[in-house]
Each structure stands twice: as C-alpha cells, then as structure tokens.
Amino acid sequence: MRRLAAVLLMFTVTACGGGGGGSGLGGGSELPDSLGTSPPPKPAITGTGTITLSCGDDGVQVPAWPINLTPAGSFARLDSLVRPLKVTGRIWSENDERMYVGVVCGARTAEEFVTLVARSSLSVYRGKPALRWTTRTGVRCFMWLERPGTAVYIGATPGVVDQVRPIAAAITS
C-alpha cells in the first residue's frame, strides 16, 4: 500500500509542477493537519545565527532556537523509525515543553522515505514528500524529504506545536 502511495505522490508532485516550492509553507494540502490552515506566522526565532545539521557534505541550516525555549542538548535516535538510520538533532525546552529539530539520513527516494514511520500520514511539503505522526508520548512529528539522503525532522510537545510552522519555514538547505 505504501509503495502505491509513493508512486501516486510522485505522479501528483510531477503533475503539479513540483508543488508549492518557493518561499515556504504555502497553504492547504502542504501543511500537516495538526498545524492548522491559517497563514504561516513570521518565524519566531530568538538568538543569532544558525546551526548546521547534515547527512554528509551539504547541511541543513536550522535557526538558532525557537522563541521562549532554551537549548537542552541533542539527540541521535528516533524511536518512530522502522529501521535504524543515522539521526542528528537538537533539543530546546522550557519546563515540560520540548522542540526537536534534526535530520534523518538514509532515505534516497520517495518510496524509501514513505516507509520510514509505520503509523504516519503522507502529505506534501514544499513539493516534497512529507510524513506526520504523533508518538505514544504525545510528541507531534513532521518530517519531509529535503533531498535524496536527507530528511528534515521536527517534533514538538502540544504546548509548543504552534512553533513548528515558523521553524519549518526558517529551515534552509
């Protein structure tokens, strides 16, 4: 079933000329349901500079940190993945709220990507295949295939899920 979904997704993206592209989150079908449908807010970033996370030579630029959250370490594993892959990411927190941003290395095709998380919903973000799911602990997760071999992952607890959109919009490769 996932193989068929991957093929249909690729035909849809190709037929639509690559989807939203351009400046960011776009609207409607490019957004995970848990993020709502209102226009994307301006990036809510504090601190200066960026952090580079990579799966090789080319990195993904992540904003310094989300507003009202402080750096709280890093992570190198996602329990939601159906097979072990290299994961590199950063954590920000405030009280019980957490924001996770990272890269998952390994999936080179859309077909491989859509099989990474067992109970996820398939969508499109910036014209690229994307997955969304909620963990057993309530973390809402969103991941898209930025380029072959590199997927960008964002996870957030319910109290900071409204920051996923601006963080995703601010990530560049």
C-alpha positions, 0 to 999 in steps of 0.5 A: 500500500505504501509503495502505491502511495509513493508512486501516486505522490510522485505522479501528483508532485510531477503533475503539479509542477513540483508543488508549492516550492518557493518561499515556504509553507504555502497553504492547504494540502502542504501543511500537516493537519495538526498545524492548522490552515491559517497563514504561516506566522513570521518565524519566531526565532530568538538568538543569532545565527544558525546551526548546521545539521547534515547527512554528509557534505551539504547541511541543513541550516536550522535557526538558532532556537525557537522563541521562549525555549532554551537549548537542552542538548541533542539527540541521535535516535528516533524511536518512530523509525522502522529501521535504524538510520543515522539521526542528528538533532537538537533539543530546546525546552522550557519546563515540560515543553520540548522542540526537536529539530534534526535530520534523518539520513538514509532515505534516497527516494520517495518510496524509501522515505514513505516507509520510514514511520509505520503509523504516519500520514503522507502529505506534501511539503514544499513539493516534497514528500512529507510524513506526520505522526504523533508518538505514544508520548504525545510528541507531534512529528513532521518530517519531509524529504529535503533531498535524496539522503536527507530528511528534515525532522521536527517534533514538538510537545502540544504546548509548543506545536504552534512553533513548528510552522515558523521553524519549518519555514526558517529551515534552509538547505 
